[in-house]
Amino acid sequence: MIYVGIDVAKDKHDCFITNSDGEVLFKSFTIANNREGFETLFQRIQSVSDDLTKIKVGLEATGHYSYNLLGFLLDKGLTTIVINPLHTNLYRKSLSLRKTKTDKVDAHTIASMIMSDVNLKSYSDTSYHNEELKSLTRYRFDKVKERAKLKSSVSRLVCILFPELEKLVPTLHMASVHTLLSEFPSAHAVASAHLTRLTNLLSESSKGRYGKETAITFREAAKSSIGSNMPAKALELKHTIKLIRELDTEIEEIENEIKSIMDEIHSPILTIPGISYRMGAMIIAEIGDFSRFDSPDKILAYAGMSPSTYQSGQLDNCYAHMEKRGSRYLRYALYNSTKYVCHWDESFGAYLEKKRAEGKHYNVALSHATKKLVRTIYAMEKSGQAYNNAS
């Protein structure tokens, strides 16, 4: 077997090629991060073996820097293994007590790792193309987080400009309230508004839910409001609401694209009560190829949801905390999905209550339910059966 270790960087990649006998075929060499560099690497690989099935290539998961090279290697039909940088770091430290870390050393380390076959799974073509779904779900996650911050800003600004409004509506983040504040962004502006204009604005934006009575209530509250008349804050509020509306449109577009991909995948995960397209897509995208994992426990470890263990001599940790060292996106999706599944599915709800009855804290009980959910998803994806059949 031929083993190729690659340390990925932004502008260049360091490579090392050896064989199963430990013979160095190519000492560490550097290639540019371009087509010419990729072809140089492939030519050197071909020069040591014509049989591509006898070649294993390893590289670290370095986000977008490794994506193009990974695609090139997969297109060439090479068995490629993507390694967690944390795993590489621990392996390098196990080889020597010296603090030696360079790109060339890392390339050699990666080649040694795949040669030792420390429970590493090759990266499949399915996983590579699954990156599109992962990109969309992570992009949506960031957009929703950005929108949440803007909504907090709206609450803060309304507290300054028209604090009484919050008690007059179920939530400030309604289409009708945002429409009102876009045109009349302060108590002073609402109090000065023409009643007919205010009534029509509320009626149209709420689809008839709010009418003249509500308009009168808002205006009377505005007239006696303690809110400050600050044009700068009012302008900030208008712009913040405009940004939220733009994000709403973007998020809807992203979600439509996610739904389109999920419809093509036909994943049985969506048959589980409480798992929506959004959370289901994030779980599928982050896990990727289920064949990479030998058991559901490996998925939990990948999500950073396994309990940490510390034991030395007679000392043993009594309260094991969650590791939280894996994919935060997968951890978020699993944790939030479990809440809804426990609400909508009787068996999961009963399991959560059972753990609570044992005296466990809600979050601890929920983590147990999450493990049960992962086991269920793993079995369903392996068998291709819907939830009712899998359960």
C-alpha positions as a Markdown table, in Angstrom:
| # | Residue | x | y | z |
|---|---|---|---|---|
| 1 | Met | 0.0 | 0.0 | 0.0 |
| 2 | Ile | 1.0 | 3.6 | -0.7 |
| 3 | Tyr | 0.2 | 6.3 | 1.9 |
| 4 | Val | 0.0 | 10.0 | 1.1 |
| 5 | Gly | -0.1 | 12.6 | 3.9 |
| 6 | Ile | -1.2 | 16.1 | 3.0 |
| 7 | Asp | -1.1 | 19.2 | 5.3 |
| 8 | Val | -3.5 | 21.6 | 3.8 |
| 9 | Ala | -3.0 | 25.4 | 3.9 |
| 10 | Lys | -4.5 | 28.4 | 2.1 |
| 11 | Asp | -2.0 | 28.9 | -0.7 |
| 12 | Lys | 0.0 | 25.7 | -0.6 |
| 13 | His | -0.1 | 22.1 | 0.6 |
| 14 | Asp | 2.8 | 20.0 | 2.0 |
| 15 | Cys | 2.8 | 16.4 | 1.0 |
| 16 | Phe | 4.6 | 13.2 | 2.0 |
| 17 | Ile | 4.5 | 9.8 | 0.3 |
| 18 | Thr | 5.6 | 6.5 | 1.9 |
| 19 | Asn | 4.7 | 2.8 | 1.5 |
| 20 | Ser | 3.6 | 0.1 | 3.9 |
| 21 | Asp | 7.2 | -1.0 | 4.5 |
| 22 | Gly | 8.0 | 2.5 | 5.9 |
| 23 | Glu | 10.1 | 3.4 | 2.9 |
| 24 | Val | 10.0 | 7.1 | 2.0 |
| 25 | Leu | 9.0 | 7.4 | -1.7 |
| 26 | Phe | 8.8 | 11.2 | -1.7 |
| 27 | Lys | 10.2 | 13.3 | 1.1 |
| 28 | Ser | 8.1 | 16.3 | 2.1 |
| 29 | Phe | 7.4 | 18.5 | -0.9 |
| 30 | Thr | 5.2 | 21.5 | -1.4 |
| 31 | Ile | 2.5 | 22.0 | -4.1 |
| 32 | Ala | 0.6 | 25.2 | -5.0 |
| 33 | Asn | -3.1 | 25.4 | -4.3 |
| 34 | Asn | -4.0 | 25.4 | -8.0 |
| 35 | Arg | -4.6 | 23.0 | -10.9 |
| 36 | Glu | -0.9 | 22.7 | -11.7 |
| 37 | Gly | -0.1 | 21.8 | -8.1 |
| 38 | Phe | -2.9 | 19.2 | -8.0 |
| 39 | Glu | -1.7 | 17.6 | -11.2 |
| 40 | Thr | 1.9 | 17.5 | -9.9 |
| 41 | Leu | 0.7 | 15.7 | -6.8 |
| 42 | Phe | -1.3 | 13.2 | -8.9 |
| 43 | Gln | 1.6 | 12.5 | -11.2 |
| 44 | Arg | 3.9 | 11.7 | -8.3 |
| 45 | Ile | 1.3 | 9.4 | -6.9 |
| 46 | Gln | 0.9 | 7.6 | -10.3 |
| 47 | Ser | 4.7 | 7.3 | -10.6 |
| 48 | Val | 4.9 | 5.1 | -7.5 |
| 49 | Ser | 1.8 | 2.9 | -8.3 |
| 50 | Asp | -0.4 | 2.3 | -11.3 |
| 51 | Asp | -3.0 | 0.6 | -9.1 |
| 52 | Leu | -5.0 | 3.4 | -7.5 |
| 53 | Thr | -6.8 | 1.0 | -5.2 |
| 54 | Lys | -3.6 | 0.5 | -3.4 |
| 55 | Ile | -3.3 | 4.2 | -2.5 |
| 56 | Lys | -4.7 | 5.9 | 0.5 |
| 57 | Val | -4.5 | 9.7 | 0.9 |
| 58 | Gly | -5.1 | 11.5 | 4.2 |
| 59 | Leu | -5.6 | 15.2 | 4.9 |
| 60 | Glu | -7.0 | 17.3 | 7.7 |
| 61 | Ala | -10.5 | 18.7 | 7.9 |
| 62 | Thr | -9.5 | 22.3 | 7.5 |
| 63 | Gly | -12.9 | 23.7 | 6.3 |
| 64 | His | -13.0 | 25.4 | 2.8 |
| 65 | Tyr | -9.2 | 25.2 | 2.3 |
| 66 | Ser | -9.3 | 21.4 | 1.8 |
| 67 | Tyr | -12.5 | 21.3 | -0.2 |
| 68 | Asn | -11.1 | 21.8 | -3.7 |
| 69 | Leu | -8.2 | 19.4 | -3.2 |
| 70 | Leu | -10.6 | 16.8 | -1.7 |
| 71 | Gly | -12.9 | 17.1 | -4.8 |
| 72 | Phe | -9.9 | 16.6 | -7.1 |
| 73 | Leu | -8.7 | 13.5 | -5.3 |
| 74 | Leu | -12.2 | 11.9 | -5.3 |
| 75 | Asp | -12.7 | 12.7 | -9.0 |
| 76 | Lys | -9.4 | 10.8 | -9.6 |
| 77 | Gly | -10.7 | 7.8 | -7.8 |
| 78 | Leu | -8.3 | 7.9 | -4.9 |
| 79 | Thr | -9.3 | 6.6 | -1.5 |
| 80 | Thr | -9.3 | 9.7 | 0.6 |
| 81 | Ile | -9.5 | 10.0 | 4.4 |
| 82 | Val | -10.4 | 13.3 | 6.1 |
| 83 | Ile | -9.0 | 13.5 | 9.6 |
| 84 | Asn | -10.0 | 15.7 | 12.5 |
| 85 | Pro | -7.1 | 18.1 | 13.4 |
| 86 | Leu | -7.6 | 17.3 | 17.1 |
| 87 | His | -7.0 | 13.6 | 16.3 |
| 88 | Thr | -3.8 | 14.5 | 14.3 |
| 89 | Asn | -2.6 | 16.7 | 17.1 |
| 90 | Leu | -3.0 | 14.0 | 19.7 |
| 91 | Tyr | -1.4 | 11.4 | 17.5 |
| 92 | Arg | 1.6 | 13.7 | 16.8 |
| 93 | Lys | 2.1 | 14.3 | 20.6 |
| 94 | Ser | 2.0 | 10.5 | 21.2 |
| 95 | Leu | 5.0 | 10.0 | 18.9 |
| 96 | Ser | 7.3 | 12.5 | 20.6 |
| 97 | Leu | 7.7 | 14.5 | 23.8 |
| 98 | Arg | 9.3 | 17.3 | 21.8 |
| 99 | Lys | 7.0 | 20.2 | 20.8 |
| 100 | Thr | 7.7 | 19.9 | 17.1 |
| 101 | Lys | 5.0 | 21.2 | 14.7 |
| 102 | Thr | 5.6 | 22.2 | 11.1 |
| 103 | Asp | 3.6 | 21.7 | 8.0 |
| 104 | Lys | 6.2 | 19.1 | 6.7 |
| 105 | Val | 6.0 | 17.2 | 10.0 |
| 106 | Asp | 2.2 | 17.3 | 9.9 |
| 107 | Ala | 2.2 | 15.8 | 6.4 |
| 108 | His | 4.5 | 13.0 | 7.7 |
| 109 | Thr | 2.2 | 12.5 | 10.7 |
| 110 | Ile | -0.9 | 12.2 | 8.6 |
| 111 | Ala | 0.8 | 9.6 | 6.4 |
| 112 | Ser | 1.8 | 7.6 | 9.6 |
| 113 | Met | -1.8 | 7.8 | 10.9 |
| 114 | Ile | -3.4 | 6.3 | 7.8 |
| 115 | Met | -0.6 | 3.7 | 7.7 |
| 116 | Ser | -1.4 | 2.7 | 11.3 |
| 117 | Asp | -5.1 | 2.5 | 10.4 |
| 118 | Val | -6.3 | 4.0 | 13.7 |
| 119 | Asn | -10.0 | 3.4 | 13.0 |
| 120 | Leu | -10.1 | 5.9 | 10.1 |
| 121 | Lys | -12.9 | 5.8 | 7.5 |
| 122 | Ser | -12.5 | 6.9 | 3.9 |
| 123 | Tyr | -14.4 | 9.9 | 2.7 |
| 124 | Ser | -17.1 | 8.9 | 0.2 |
| 125 | Asp | -18.3 | 10.7 | -2.8 |
| 126 | Thr | -21.7 | 10.9 | -1.1 |
| 127 | Ser | -20.1 | 12.8 | 1.8 |
| 128 | Tyr | -18.4 | 15.2 | -0.7 |
| 129 | His | -21.6 | 16.1 | -2.5 |
| 130 | Asn | -23.4 | 16.3 | 0.9 |
| 131 | Glu | -21.4 | 19.4 | 1.5 |
| 132 | Glu | -24.0 | 21.4 | -0.5 |
| 133 | Leu | -26.6 | 20.6 | 2.1 |
| 134 | Lys | -24.2 | 21.2 | 4.9 |
| 135 | Ser | -23.3 | 24.6 | 3.5 |
| 136 | Leu | -27.0 | 25.6 | 3.2 |
| 137 | Thr | -27.9 | 24.4 | 6.7 |
| 138 | Arg | -24.9 | 26.2 | 8.3 |
| 139 | Tyr | -25.6 | 29.3 | 6.3 |
| 140 | Arg | -29.2 | 29.3 | 7.5 |
| 141 | Phe | -28.0 | 28.8 | 11.1 |
| 142 | Asp | -25.8 | 31.9 | 10.9 |
| 143 | Lys | -28.6 | 33.9 | 9.2 |
| 144 | Val | -31.1 | 33.0 | 11.9 |
| 145 | Lys | -28.6 | 33.9 | 14.6 |
| 146 | Glu | -28.0 | 37.2 | 12.9 |
| 147 | Arg | -31.8 | 37.8 | 12.8 |
| 148 | Ala | -32.1 | 37.0 | 16.5 |
| 149 | Lys | -29.5 | 39.7 | 17.4 |
| 150 | Leu | -31.4 | 42.2 | 15.3 |
| 151 | Lys | -34.7 | 41.3 | 17.0 |
| 152 | Ser | -33.0 | 41.9 | 20.4 |
| 153 | Ser | -32.0 | 45.3 | 19.0 |
| 154 | Val | -35.7 | 46.0 | 18.1 |
| 155 | Ser | -36.8 | 45.1 | 21.7 |
| 156 | Arg | -34.1 | 47.4 | 23.1 |
| 157 | Leu | -35.0 | 50.4 | 20.9 |
| 158 | Val | -38.8 | 50.0 | 21.5 |
| 159 | Cys | -38.0 | 50.0 | 25.2 |
| 160 | Ile | -36.5 | 53.5 | 24.7 |
| 161 | Leu | -38.9 | 54.9 | 22.1 |
| 162 | Phe | -42.3 | 53.4 | 23.0 |
| 163 | Pro | -42.0 | 51.0 | 26.0 |
| 164 | Glu | -45.8 | 50.7 | 26.4 |
| 165 | Leu | -46.2 | 49.0 | 23.0 |
| 166 | Glu | -44.8 | 45.7 | 24.3 |
| 167 | Lys | -47.7 | 45.2 | 26.7 |
| 168 | Leu | -50.3 | 45.9 | 24.0 |
| 169 | Val | -49.2 | 43.1 | 21.6 |
| 170 | Pro | -48.4 | 39.4 | 22.0 |
| 171 | Thr | -44.9 | 40.0 | 20.7 |
| 172 | Leu | -43.0 | 42.8 | 19.1 |
| 173 | His | -41.8 | 40.6 | 16.3 |
| 174 | Met | -45.1 | 40.4 | 14.3 |
| 175 | Ala | -45.5 | 41.6 | 10.7 |
| 176 | Ser | -48.1 | 44.2 | 11.8 |
| 177 | Val | -45.9 | 45.6 | 14.6 |
| 178 | His | -42.9 | 45.8 | 12.3 |
| 179 | Thr | -44.9 | 47.5 | 9.7 |
| 180 | Leu | -46.2 | 50.0 | 12.3 |
| 181 | Leu | -42.7 | 50.7 | 13.6 |
| 182 | Ser | -41.3 | 51.1 | 10.1 |
| 183 | Glu | -43.5 | 54.0 | 9.4 |
| 184 | Phe | -44.0 | 55.3 | 12.9 |
| 185 | Pro | -40.8 | 54.3 | 14.8 |
| 186 | Ser | -41.5 | 56.1 | 18.1 |
| 187 | Ala | -44.3 | 57.0 | 20.5 |
| 188 | His | -44.1 | 60.6 | 19.4 |
| 189 | Ala | -44.6 | 59.5 | 15.7 |
| 190 | Val | -47.6 | 57.2 | 16.6 |
| 191 | Ala | -49.2 | 59.9 | 18.7 |
| 192 | Ser | -49.0 | 62.3 | 15.8 |
| 193 | Ala | -50.2 | 59.8 | 13.2 |
| 194 | His | -53.6 | 60.3 | 11.4 |
| 195 | Leu | -56.1 | 57.8 | 12.8 |
| 196 | Thr | -57.3 | 56.7 | 9.3 |
| 197 | Arg | -53.7 | 56.1 | 8.1 |
| 198 | Leu | -52.9 | 54.2 | 11.4 |
| 199 | Thr | -56.1 | 52.1 | 11.1 |
| 200 | Asn | -55.5 | 51.2 | 7.4 |
| 201 | Leu | -51.8 | 50.3 | 8.1 |
| 202 | Leu | -52.7 | 48.0 | 11.0 |
| 203 | Ser | -55.6 | 46.4 | 9.2 |
| 204 | Glu | -53.6 | 45.6 | 6.0 |
| 205 | Ser | -50.5 | 44.3 | 7.8 |
| 206 | Ser | -52.5 | 42.1 | 10.2 |
| 207 | Lys | -54.9 | 40.9 | 7.5 |
| 208 | Gly | -57.8 | 42.4 | 9.3 |
| 209 | Arg | -56.9 | 41.2 | 12.8 |
| 210 | Tyr | -56.3 | 44.8 | 14.0 |
| 211 | Gly | -58.7 | 47.6 | 13.2 |
| 212 | Lys | -59.7 | 51.0 | 14.4 |
| 213 | Glu | -60.0 | 50.1 | 18.0 |
| 214 | Thr | -56.5 | 48.9 | 18.1 |
| 215 | Ala | -55.3 | 52.0 | 16.3 |
| 216 | Ile | -57.0 | 54.2 | 18.9 |
| 217 | Thr | -55.5 | 52.1 | 21.8 |
| 218 | Phe | -52.0 | 52.4 | 20.3 |
| 219 | Arg | -52.3 | 56.2 | 19.7 |
| 220 | Glu | -53.7 | 56.8 | 23.2 |
| 221 | Ala | -50.9 | 54.8 | 24.8 |
| 222 | Ala | -48.4 | 56.8 | 22.6 |
| 223 | Lys | -49.8 | 60.1 | 23.8 |
| 224 | Ser | -49.1 | 59.2 | 27.4 |
| 225 | Ser | -45.9 | 57.3 | 26.8 |
| 226 | Ile | -42.7 | 57.9 | 28.7 |
| 227 | Gly | -40.7 | 57.0 | 25.6 |
| 228 | Ser | -37.9 | 59.3 | 24.5 |
| 229 | Asn | -38.2 | 61.4 | 21.4 |
| 230 | Met | -34.8 | 60.5 | 19.8 |
| 231 | Pro | -34.7 | 60.8 | 16.0 |
| 232 | Ala | -31.4 | 58.9 | 15.8 |
| 233 | Lys | -32.8 | 55.9 | 17.7 |
| 234 | Ala | -35.9 | 56.0 | 15.6 |
| 235 | Leu | -33.8 | 55.9 | 12.4 |
| 236 | Glu | -31.9 | 52.9 | 13.8 |
| 237 | Leu | -35.1 | 51.1 | 14.6 |
| 238 | Lys | -36.4 | 51.6 | 11.0 |
| 239 | His | -33.1 | 50.3 | 9.5 |
| 240 | Thr | -33.0 | 47.4 | 11.9 |
| 241 | Ile | -36.6 | 46.3 | 10.9 |
| 242 | Lys | -35.6 | 46.7 | 7.2 |
| 243 | Leu | -32.6 | 44.3 | 7.8 |
| 244 | Ile | -34.8 | 41.8 | 9.5 |
| 245 | Arg | -37.2 | 41.8 | 6.6 |
| 246 | Glu | -34.3 | 41.2 | 4.2 |
| 247 | Leu | -33.1 | 38.3 | 6.3 |
| 248 | Asp | -36.6 | 36.9 | 6.4 |
| 249 | Thr | -36.6 | 36.8 | 2.6 |
| 250 | Glu | -33.1 | 35.3 | 2.5 |
| 251 | Ile | -33.9 | 32.6 | 5.1 |
| 252 | Glu | -37.0 | 31.6 | 3.2 |
| 253 | Glu | -35.0 | 31.2 | 0.0 |
| 254 | Ile | -32.4 | 29.1 | 1.8 |
| 255 | Glu | -35.1 | 26.9 | 3.4 |
| 256 | Asn | -36.8 | 26.3 | 0.0 |
| 257 | Glu | -33.4 | 25.1 | -1.4 |
| 258 | Ile | -32.9 | 22.9 | 1.7 |
| 259 | Lys | -36.4 | 21.4 | 1.2 |
| 260 | Ser | -35.7 | 20.8 | -2.5 |
| 261 | Ile | -32.5 | 18.8 | -1.6 |
| 262 | Met | -34.3 | 16.9 | 1.2 |
| 263 | Asp | -37.1 | 15.9 | -1.2 |
| 264 | Glu | -34.5 | 14.4 | -3.5 |
| 265 | Ile | -32.7 | 12.5 | -0.7 |
| 266 | His | -36.0 | 10.9 | 0.7 |
| 267 | Ser | -34.5 | 10.5 | 4.1 |
| 268 | Pro | -36.6 | 8.5 | 6.6 |
| 269 | Ile | -35.6 | 11.0 | 9.3 |
| 270 | Leu | -38.5 | 13.3 | 8.3 |
| 271 | Thr | -41.0 | 10.5 | 9.3 |
| 272 | Ile | -40.1 | 11.1 | 13.0 |
| 273 | Pro | -42.7 | 13.3 | 14.6 |
| 274 | Gly | -41.3 | 16.6 | 15.6 |
| 275 | Ile | -38.4 | 16.7 | 13.1 |
| 276 | Ser | -38.8 | 19.4 | 10.5 |
| 277 | Tyr | -37.1 | 19.8 | 7.2 |
| 278 | Arg | -34.7 | 22.4 | 8.8 |
| 279 | Met | -33.5 | 20.3 | 11.7 |
| 280 | Gly | -33.7 | 17.0 | 9.8 |
| 281 | Ala | -31.5 | 18.5 | 7.0 |
| 282 | Met | -29.0 | 19.8 | 9.5 |
| 283 | Ile | -28.7 | 16.4 | 11.2 |
| 284 | Ile | -28.3 | 14.6 | 7.8 |
| 285 | Ala | -25.8 | 17.2 | 6.5 |
| 286 | Glu | -23.6 | 17.1 | 9.6 |
| 287 | Ile | -23.5 | 13.3 | 9.9 |
| 288 | Gly | -23.1 | 12.9 | 6.1 |
| 289 | Asp | -22.4 | 9.3 | 5.2 |
| 290 | Phe | -23.7 | 7.1 | 8.0 |
| 291 | Ser | -21.4 | 4.2 | 6.8 |
| 292 | Arg | -18.5 | 6.2 | 8.3 |
| 293 | Phe | -19.8 | 5.4 | 11.8 |
| 294 | Asp | -19.8 | 1.9 | 13.2 |
| 295 | Ser | -22.3 | 2.7 | 15.9 |
| 296 | Pro | -24.7 | 5.4 | 17.2 |
| 297 | Asp | -22.1 | 6.1 | 20.0 |
| 298 | Lys | -19.6 | 7.2 | 17.3 |
| 299 | Ile | -22.1 | 9.8 | 16.1 |
| 300 | Leu | -22.7 | 11.0 | 19.7 |
| 301 | Ala | -18.9 | 11.3 | 20.1 |
| 302 | Tyr | -18.7 | 13.2 | 16.7 |
| 303 | Ala | -21.4 | 15.6 | 18.0 |
| 304 | Gly | -19.5 | 16.1 | 21.3 |
| 305 | Met | -22.4 | 14.6 | 23.3 |
| 306 | Ser | -20.5 | 11.8 | 24.9 |
| 307 | Pro | -19.8 | 12.1 | 28.6 |
| 308 | Ser | -16.2 | 13.0 | 29.4 |
| 309 | Thr | -14.2 | 10.4 | 31.4 |
| 310 | Tyr | -11.5 | 11.0 | 33.9 |
| 311 | Gln | -10.0 | 8.2 | 36.0 |
| 312 | Ser | -6.6 | 7.9 | 37.6 |
| 313 | Gly | -5.7 | 5.5 | 40.4 |
| 314 | Gln | -8.5 | 5.7 | 43.0 |
| 315 | Leu | -9.8 | 9.0 | 41.6 |
| 316 | Asp | -12.8 | 8.7 | 39.4 |
| 317 | Asn | -15.0 | 11.6 | 38.2 |
| 318 | Cys | -18.5 | 11.3 | 39.7 |
| 319 | Tyr | -20.2 | 13.9 | 37.5 |
| 320 | Ala | -19.2 | 13.4 | 33.9 |
| 321 | His | -19.8 | 16.5 | 31.8 |
| 322 | Met | -20.6 | 16.5 | 28.1 |
| 323 | Glu | -17.4 | 16.8 | 26.0 |
| 324 | Lys | -18.7 | 19.4 | 23.6 |
| 325 | Arg | -15.7 | 19.0 | 21.3 |
| 326 | Gly | -17.4 | 17.9 | 18.1 |
| 327 | Ser | -19.7 | 19.5 | 15.6 |
| 328 | Arg | -21.6 | 22.3 | 17.4 |
| 329 | Tyr | -24.1 | 22.4 | 14.5 |
| 330 | Leu | -25.0 | 18.7 | 14.9 |
| 331 | Arg | -25.1 | 19.1 | 18.7 |
| 332 | Tyr | -27.5 | 22.0 | 18.3 |
| 333 | Ala | -29.7 | 20.1 | 15.8 |
| 334 | Leu | -29.9 | 16.9 | 17.8 |
| 335 | Tyr | -30.6 | 18.7 | 21.1 |
| 336 | Asn | -33.4 | 21.0 | 19.7 |
| 337 | Ser | -34.9 | 18.2 | 17.6 |
| 338 | Thr | -35.2 | 16.0 | 20.8 |
| 339 | Lys | -37.3 | 18.7 | 22.5 |
| 340 | Tyr | -39.9 | 18.6 | 19.7 |
| 341 | Val | -39.8 | 14.8 | 19.3 |
| 342 | Cys | -40.4 | 14.4 | 23.0 |
| 343 | His | -43.4 | 16.7 | 22.7 |
| 344 | Trp | -44.9 | 15.1 | 19.6 |
| 345 | Asp | -44.1 | 11.4 | 20.1 |
| 346 | Glu | -45.5 | 9.5 | 23.1 |
| 347 | Ser | -42.7 | 6.9 | 23.4 |
| 348 | Phe | -40.0 | 9.7 | 23.5 |
| 349 | Gly | -42.1 | 11.8 | 25.9 |
| 350 | Ala | -42.6 | 8.8 | 28.2 |
| 351 | Tyr | -38.8 | 8.1 | 28.1 |
| 352 | Leu | -38.1 | 11.7 | 29.0 |
| 353 | Glu | -40.5 | 11.6 | 31.9 |
| 354 | Lys | -39.0 | 8.3 | 33.1 |
| 355 | Lys | -35.6 | 9.9 | 33.3 |
| 356 | Arg | -37.0 | 12.9 | 35.1 |
| 357 | Ala | -38.7 | 10.6 | 37.6 |
| 358 | Glu | -35.3 | 9.0 | 38.3 |
| 359 | Gly | -34.3 | 12.4 | 39.7 |
| 360 | Lys | -32.3 | 13.6 | 36.7 |
| 361 | His | -32.1 | 17.3 | 35.8 |
| 362 | Tyr | -34.1 | 18.2 | 32.7 |
| 363 | Asn | -31.0 | 18.8 | 30.6 |
| 364 | Val | -29.5 | 15.5 | 31.7 |
| 365 | Ala | -32.8 | 13.7 | 31.0 |
| 366 | Leu | -33.0 | 15.4 | 27.6 |
| 367 | Ser | -29.5 | 14.2 | 26.8 |
| 368 | His | -30.6 | 10.6 | 27.4 |
| 369 | Ala | -33.5 | 11.1 | 25.1 |
| 370 | Thr | -31.1 | 12.6 | 22.5 |
| 371 | Lys | -29.1 | 9.3 | 22.7 |
| 372 | Lys | -32.2 | 7.4 | 22.1 |
| 373 | Leu | -33.1 | 9.6 | 19.1 |
| 374 | Val | -29.6 | 9.1 | 17.6 |
| 375 | Arg | -29.9 | 5.3 | 18.0 |
| 376 | Thr | -33.3 | 5.5 | 16.2 |
| 377 | Ile | -32.0 | 7.7 | 13.4 |
| 378 | Tyr | -29.0 | 5.5 | 12.9 |
| 379 | Ala | -31.2 | 2.3 | 12.6 |
| 380 | Met | -33.6 | 4.1 | 10.2 |
| 381 | Glu | -30.8 | 5.4 | 7.9 |
| 382 | Lys | -29.1 | 2.0 | 7.8 |
| 383 | Ser | -32.4 | 0.2 | 7.0 |
| 384 | Gly | -34.1 | 2.9 | 5.0 |
| 385 | Gln | -37.3 | 2.3 | 6.9 |
| 386 | Ala | -39.7 | 5.0 | 8.1 |
| 387 | Tyr | -40.1 | 5.7 | 11.8 |
| 388 | Asn | -43.3 | 3.7 | 12.4 |
| 389 | Asn | -41.6 | 0.6 | 10.9 |
| 390 | Ala | -38.2 | 1.2 | 12.6 |
| 391 | Ser | -39.8 | 1.6 | 16.0 |
